[in-house]
Amino acid sequence: MQQKRNIQIIEWEDLDKRKFYSFGLFMTMTIRATVYPATLIRTRLQVQRGKSLYSGTFDAFFKILRAEGVRGLYRGFMVNTFTLISGQAYITTYELVRKYVSQYSDDNTVKSLVAGGSASLVAQSITVPIDVVSQQLMMQGQGQHLTRFRLTSNSETGKPKKVFGQTRNIMAQIFATDGLPGFYRGYVASLLTYIPNSAVWWPFYHFYAEQLSKLAPSDCPHLLLQAMAGPLAAATASTVTNPMDVVRARVQVEGRTSVVETFKQLIQEEGCWGLTKGLSARIISSTPTAIVMVVGYETLKKLSLRPELVDSRHW
């Protein structure tokens, strides 16, 4: 009975890769579109000084909605969709490293920790330039006074250029000011944020799933337990890594060069509470993200199983 309750993990060699990547692109795009507004709000909260613009997550949501409309919640989204590439790189790296580590250790925690950290390293190397541009676009509108770069108006209409015109505008300003290194501003801070976040998330995800499986009835669907474990792992990882995430956002948006100096200034100006800025928005965004990601990812793996293995998995 106990064996039947254990959460079965579908490994890389069990998958039909063509199905896996086809369904994976759709899943990743859906997740990003769902949680992007919370990501934008988190960025503005982390960059603002004290509570100069917004008093909290919900205050920011309603103020942006009133002043900038729904489109304001999706500033920089089109640029951010290019992170689909890093999403696929993340998944592939995670599964391949997990398979490699399994040759040396059967401990699921070790496999998840090493694979999660490695996947984040690869993904962030692709994501950071995209994030640098999209975060500058996120800060336009009510938050533009907090960033170094502002959209210039079209000389003929007097209105800001649309979508990719705005992207080219911001990219040109970043390049003119900082050169190519400007697109990797905050890279170290990103690694210090997301490698631990990913390395913590996966082991806790499997840990919570297993603990829930011991408490749940034997006929409880595994997917339901995994959907509950995802947000718990996300909240844990977000809380642990939020201080570095605040520093990362300020380095990238304000154009700082020193992670240490940014951290010191944050403590001096806003105390230890400054390290929790954007945490509620981060947890709020990570909860649905985790549910959608876990349900989507585990379903994706189930749908991508090689035909001969379909009947061997208990759900």
N, C-alpha and C positions, 0 to 999 in steps of 0.2 A: 504493500500500500504506500509506504513512504517513498519508494523508488518512483512510483507513478506520479507523485506530487512534484518531484524535482523538475525545475525548469530546464527544458532541453534547448541547447544552444546550437543553432545551425551554423556550421563552419563554412569557410570559403570553398573548400573542395566539394561541398554538397550543392553548390549553386550552378544554375545555368546562367552564365555571364551575360549573354545577349539580353535575356529577360531582365536581369538584375539592373543593367545600366539603362535600359529603356524606361522601365518603371521608376528608376531612381531619379532621373531628371525631372519627371512630372512631380514626384513627391517633394523634392527639394524646392522647386519653384512654388508649390502650394504653401509649404511651411514659411518660406521667406515673405510671401505676400501677406500671410496671416499675422505675423508678429512684427512686421516692419514699423508700424506706428509706435509700438512700445520701445523699439530700438531707438527711434528718433527722439522720443521723449527722454529716454535715459541719457542720451548724449547731451541734450540741452541742459538737463538737470546737473550733470556732472561738470559741465564747463562753466556754468554760471557762478558768480561770486555770492556766497551765502544764499539768500533767497531773493536776490535782486529782481528776478523776472517771474519765477514760479515758486509757489510755496510747497508744492508736492506733485506727485504723479497725476492725480486727477485734476488738480488745478491747471497743470500744464496741458492736459488733454483738452479741457474745455476752452481754455484761452486760445490755443492753436486752432481749434475747430471754429471758434467765433471769428478770429482775426484772419485766418488763412484758408479756411474751408478744409474739406477732406483732402484736397490736393496738398495742403500744407503738411499733412501727416505722412505724405509719401514723397517728400522732397528727396531727391537723390536715389529713388528706388530703381529707376532704369539702369543707372550705373551699377548699383548694387547687385543686379541680376547676373552680372558677370562672375559673381562669386559662385555661380553654379559650377564653374570649372573647379574651384577649390573644394566644393562640396563632394564632387566625384573623386577628386584626388584624396580627400580625407577618408572616405569610405574604403577606397581601394587600399590605401596605406594601412588603415586599421586592420582590415581583414588579412592582408598579406603578412604584416608584422606579427599579428596574433598567431597565424599559422607557423611562422618561423620560430617564435618563442616556444610554441608547444613541443618543439623537438627537444627542448632543454628543460621544460617545466610543465607539469600538469596542473599547477596551481592557477585557478581561474583569475584570482586577484592579480597575480604577477603578470599574466598574459594581458589582462585588460589595462593595467597601469602602463606597461611598456608600450603597448599598441596605441593606447589613447594619446600618450605624450608624443609619440613619433608621428602619428597622424596629424596632430595639431601643428607640429613643426613644419611639415610639408605644406599644409593648408594655409598657414599664416604667411609663408613666403610668397604665396600667390595672392592672398587676400589683402595684405597691408596697403599696397598701392591703390586698390579699389576702395578700401575703407577711407584712406586719406582724402580722396576726391569726394566720395559720397558724404562723409562727415562735414566737409566744408559746405556742401549743398544743403545738408540737414539744418545747418545753422543760419541759413538765409531766412528772410522774413523777420519774425520777432527776435531771433537770436543773432542777427548779422553783426550787431555791434560787439559781439563777443569773439568774433573771428578775424583773422588777418585779411581775408580775401572777401570781396563783395562783387556780386554780379554787376556788370556794366550794362547799360541800356542800349538797345538798338538805336542807332543814330537817326533812323528814319521814323520810327514809331514812338520812340521814347520809352518803350516797354522792354523788360528783360527778355532775352532770347529764350526760346523754348527748348525744353528737354536736352537734346544732345548739344544744342548751341550753348546752353548754360554749362554743360560739362566741359566743352572745349574752352570756354571762357575761364573757368576755374583752373583747368589743367595748364593753360597758358600762363596764368598768374603764378601758379606754384613753380613751374619750370623757370620763369623769368626771375623769380625771387631766390629759389633754393637749388635750381638745377635738378638733375635726376635724383640725387640723394633726398630731395624733398618728398618724393613719392614713397620713400621708405622711412619717413620720420615716425618715430614711435615703434619701430620694428622690435627693438629689444624689449620695450615695455609690453608689446603685444605678446611676445614669446613668454615673458614672465607672467602674463595673465592667463593666456589660453592653453599653454602646455600643462600647467598645474590643474587648470579647470577641467581639461579633457582627461588628464591622468587620474583625477579624483572622481569624475562623473562615472566612468565605466565601472570601476570596482564597486562603487556604492550602488549603482544601478543593479548589478548582479546580486549584491549583498541584500538589498531591500527586497528584490524579487524572490530570493530564496527564503528570506524570513517570512514574507507574506504567504508563500506557498505552504509553509509549515503551519500557519494559523488558519488558512482557508480550507473549506471542505475539499475533499479529493476530486470532486467533479467540477470545481470552479475553473473556468477557462483560463489558461495560462496568459492569454493576451490581456485579460482584465487585470491580472496581477502585475504584469509588466507595465501596463498603462498607469498603475498606481505607483510603481517603483520609480518610473521616470521623473515625475515632478519632485519626489523626495530627494532623489540624487541631484537634480538640478538646483534645488534650494540649498542643499548642502554645499555643492561646488560653488554656487554664486556667492554665498556668505563667506566662504574661505578666501575667494580670489577678488572680491569686490574692491578692496583698497588699491590693488594694482590696476584694476580696470579704470578707476577714477584718474589715476596718474597717467595711464595710457591715453585716455580721452583728451586730457589737457595738453599732453605733449604733442599729440597729432593736430589738434585744432588751433592751439595757441602758438605752435611753431617752436616749442622749447627743444633744447638739445640734451639736457641732463635729467635723467629719471630721478636721481638722488636729490637734486636741487628742487625739482618739482614736488617731490614727496615732502621735503623739509618745509617748503613754503606752504603747502597745503596744511600741514600740522600747525604751523605758526599762525596762519590766518584763521583757520576754522576748527582747530583742535581735532581730537580723535573722531568726533562726529562727522568731520569732513570725509573720513574714509568710508562712511556708510552712504554717501550721496548716490542717489540713483539705485540703491539696493532694492527698494520696494518695486520700482519699475522693472528692474532686472529680473526679480523673482516673478513678477506678474507676466513678463514676456516669456520667461523660461518655462513657466508652468504649462501654458498651452503648447509651447514649442516642444516641450518634453513629451507631452501626451501625443501630439500629432506625429512627432518624430519616432517615438517608440512604436506606436500602433502602425504607423506607415512603414517604418523600417522592418519590424518583425513580420508584418504582412507581406512586404516586398520580398523578404527572404523566403517566406512560405511559398509565395507565387513563383519564385525563381528556383525552387527546388528542382533538381533533376527528376524526371518522371518516375524513375525506379525507386525514389526515396519518399515520394509523397505519402504513401500509406504507413510509413515507419515512424511518423511524427505524431505525438499526442498534443492536442491543442486545448 
